[in-house]
Amino acid sequence: MQPLTGGAASESILESFLRDLRFERGSSTDTARALHALIDGGFDRLPLPGHGATLERWQILAAVAACDLALVKLFEGHTDALAIMAELGEAHVPERGQAWGVWAAEPPTARLAASAASNANSITLHGTKAWCSGAASITHALVTAWNEKDEPILAAVDLHQPGVRITRDGWMAVGMAASASVDVHFDHARAISIGAPRAYLERAGFWHGGGGIAACWFGAAAAIGEFVKRDAGRRADPYKLAHLGAIDTALSGTASLLREAAARIDREPQSDAMPDAFRVRLAAERSAVAVIERAGRALGAAPLCRDRHFASLMADLPVFIRQSHAERDEAALAERLINGECGTWNL
């Protein structure tokens, strides 16, 4: 299948596919099966960010998020890996059965060491990687590591080899449980270095990917809002309508920021997109919190207890948005403002 570049038409095809997709929400096995179904259907061939169709890319991520957040966590990681490799000159079309992830968390207690091997770009990986989403479900991953010079690098690793041990450790949350974000141990596992040291962090697309995460949060929050909208259409009362109006305001503001950021990325693909990424992530987080609270108050306990889709979104989204760095990102954005690096508030 060709890359999805048809805007609303592509969204419609994907949404139809997702409606017909049968999987049990909350099951890591079924979530993995749904991921591979999306890949096999060619839905992972998204427009690359900064190539003129960033908004369409984010719309597709939002549509998958509206279906299921654990699924989009794996799907976004796979599509992000393909975009990263394309940007760093390692364009890769997955072979049948391949599913990729990006594992870039760097907690101080779980850092990978990379040692040079005999062949050019070949390395071996040693240590533990934390927060490895879909570890038992995917076949390959891009992982951050540190070379002998203590420089950050990115490596591509086949997970189906001796020296890679996927654990069940590191994830106790009920929300997002089906993403199975566990610890993975590497013991002289073979890998290929991707790009130069620091290239992963210094490339323009690093912040483009951050905007894609915001699109996922937005898509899930919008899906929750749709439940309130449908219920208010059947049984309206002044309080429910007030909640719906507040939800609309929150989501509309975030959608506008996402559209604006996507357009700027396409106009200036090599410019520093960090301010835009921080704005859309912070706005998406804030609107998600508002939508979760308003939806719960508008609809009460019934859909939380009797509707699997709604209950999953309401349980998963609070966990997923904690990927935000919250006040730290707000402070970093404020520093850019003070230094005059990211515009003004003019209309």
N, C-alpha and C positions, 0 to 999 in steps of 0.2 A: 504494500500500500504506500502511496505517496505521502509526504508530510501533510499534516492537517493545516491548511492555510485558507480555508474557505469561510472564516468568520462564523456567522450565524448558522450557515448550512452545516459546517463541521460540528458545531455545538449540538445541533439537532440530531445528527447521526450518532454522536457519542451518547447523548442523553437517552436515545432510543436503545442503544446497546446496553447502557447501564440499567435501564428499566427491565430489560429481558435477562439480565445477568442474575443467576440464582446463586446466592452464597449466604451463609449464616453470619450475620454481623456478630463480632466478638470472638469469632473462631480464627485463630492464626492460620490454621490449615486452609480454611475456605478463603481467607483474605489473600493468601499466597496464590491460590488457584485463580482468584479473580485478577490478580496482578498479571499472571502469565496469560490470561485470556485477553487482557487489554494489549499486551505486547504482541501476542500472536495475531491480533486483529489489526495491528499497525497503528494503534492509537498513540503509541509512544513517539511517533515521528513528528514531534512538535516543531513549529517554527523556532529557530534559534533566537535568543534574546538579542536585541540590538540590530536585527536584520530587517526591520520594517514591519514586523507582525508580533511585537512583544505583547500587545494587548490580547491578541488571539491566543497566544501561549498561556497567558494568565487566565483567560476565560475557560480554557480546557481544564486547567488545574482546579479552578473554582468549581467546575461541573463535577469533577471526580470527588472533590471534597464534600460537595452537597450530598453525594451518594453515601460516602463513608470516609471517616477521617483516618482510620488505620490504613485503608487502601490507598488514599492519596499520599500518606506518609511514605509508603513504598514506591508508589508511582512517581512522585515528585523526585525522590532520590534517584531512581533509574533515569528519568529524563534529564535531571541535573548532571548526572555523570556523563551522558552523551554530549551535553552542551559544553561541559568543561573540557572534555577530550577534543572536541572540535575547535575550541578556542585556543588550546595549547598545541595544536598541530597534530593531534593524534585521532583524527576523525575515525569513528568506529561505528559500524553497523552491526548490531548484535546478531550473532548466529542464532539459529532456531534453538529455543530453550534457555537462552541466556537472559538473566535479569541482573541489573547492576544496582549498587548502592553507593552512597558517599558517606564515609565515616570520618568526620573531621573534628569531633569533640576532643578537647585536650585537657581533661582534668589532671591535676598534678600527680595523682596516684596511678594513672593509666596512660603511659606515653610509650609509643613504639620507637624502637631504635632500628635504624637501617644500616646494613653493612654492604659495601660494594662486593659484587661477585665477579667472576672471571670475564663474562661477556659485557659489552657496552650496554649501559642502561640497566643491566641486571643487578638486582640487590636481593638481600635476604632480610626478613623482618623478624624482630624478636620483641616480646613483651605482650602487654594486654591492651586491647582497645575497648573503651566503654561506649555505651549508648549506640550499639550497632543494630540499627533498625532492620528487621527482616532477615537477620543473620542466617536463620535456618531455612529461609525461603528463596534467597537469591543465590546466584552462582558466582558473581564477581563483585569486587568493590574497589572504589578509589579510597585510599586511606592516607591520612597525614601521618608523617613520621619525621624522625630527626636523624640526619646523617652523622658521620664521624666528626665533622666540623661544627656540629651542633647547629646546623642550618635546617629550617623546615622544608620538607619535600613532600611531593605527592607520588603515590605509587599505585599501580593497578595490580590486583592480586586475584588469582583463581582460588576460590574458597574450597574447592573440592580437591584437595591435595594433602599429603602428609605434612604435618607441621602447623595445621590450622585446626584449632579445637573450639567449637562453638558450645558455649555453656548455657545454662538456664539461669545464670546469676545476673543480678543487677537491675531487675525490674519487678517492683512490688505493687505498682499502681493498678487499680481496676480500670481507670480510664486509659485508653490507647493500648490496652493489654494485647490486642491482636496484632499490633506492630512488632511485638516480641523484640524489644530493643535491649539486647542482652550484652554481656561481656564476651569477647572473643580473644583467645590466647593464640599467639604466633610463636612458633619455635623453629627458627631457621626456615621459614616459609619463603618460597621463591616469589619474586615480584619484579615488575618493570617500573623504573622511574619515569614519571610523566612530567615533561617540562623541566626547566631549570629550577634550582633551589629558590624558594620564595615566590615562584611564578604563580602558584595557585592563589596565594593571598594578594599579590600585587596586580593581577589581571583585572581589567575593567568589569568583567562578568561576575566577579565575586559578589558585588552588590546587586547585580541583576537577579541573581539567585535569591537574595534576601527578599526582593520584591515578590518573587514567586511564592515564597512561604506566606507572605501577607495575603496573596490571592487565595491560598488554601484556607486560611482563617476566615477570610471574607466569605468564601463560598459556603462554608459550614454555617456561619452566622446567618447568611441569607436564607439558607434552607430552613433553619429554625424559624426565621421570620415568616416564611411561607406557611408554616403550620399555624401561626397566629392569624395570618391573613385569611386562610381558608376557614378557620373556626369563627372568626369575626364575621365573615360573610354569611355564615349559617345562623349564628346566635350572637348578635351584637348587643353590647351594653356600653354605657358611657365609659366605664373603667377599662374595659377591653379595648375600646377604640382609642383611648388615651395611650395605652401601652403600645398599640400598633403605630400610632402617630410618632411616638418616641423612637420605635424601632426603625421606621422609615427614615427619620431624620439622621439617625446614627449610620445606617447602611448607605444612604445616598451620599453623605459626606465622604465616607471611605471610598465608595465607588468612584467619585470624582477625583480623589487623590490618586487612586490606582490608574485611572485613565490618563491623567496628566503626567504621572511618572513614566508610564509606558511610552507615551508620545515623546517625552524628552529623551529617553534612552534610545529610541529609534532615530531621533534627530542628531544626537550627540553620543554615539555608542562608545566612544573612547573617553568620554568625560567622567569625572568622579561622580558616581551615582550614590555615594553614601548618604548625603542628606535626604534624597528622595526615598531611599530604602528605609531609613530610620522613620521618616514621616509616615510612610504607608504601613510599616509594621506597628508603630505605636498607635496609629489611628485604627488599624484593624483589631489590635488587641483591645483598645478601649471600647470599640463598638461591639466586639464579641462579648465582653463583660456585660455591657448594657443590655444586649439582646438576650443573653442567658437569664439575667434577672427579670427582665420584663416578660419574657415568654413564660417563665415559671409562675409569675404572679397572674398573668392573663389566663393561663390554661389550667392551673391547678395540678393536682397529683395524677389525674387520670391518664394523660398521654405519657407521663414519666413512668407509669407502671404498666401500661397496656399497649403502647406503640413502640416496637423495637427500634425503628429508625430514629424517631424523636429521642427516645431514651439514650441511644448510643451517641447521637450528636451532643446531647446535653452532658453526658458523662465524659466524652472524649475531648471536647473543645477546651474546657478549663485546663486540662493537662497539656494539650498541644500548645496553647498560647504561652505557657510558661517557658517555652523556648525563647521567648522575648527576654531581653536584658533590662527591660522596664526602665527604671530611673537612671541606670547607667547610660542607656541610649539617649534618654532625654538630656542628660548632662552633656554628652558628647555632641549632640545636635546644638545645644545652647552655645557651646564653645565655638562651633562653626559660625553661628550667628554673630557672636561678639566680634569675631575676627573678620567679619564681612565676607565669608567664603560661600555663603549659600543664599544670597538674594534677600529680598525685603518682603513686606506684606502688602504691597500695592496690588490693586485690582487691575 
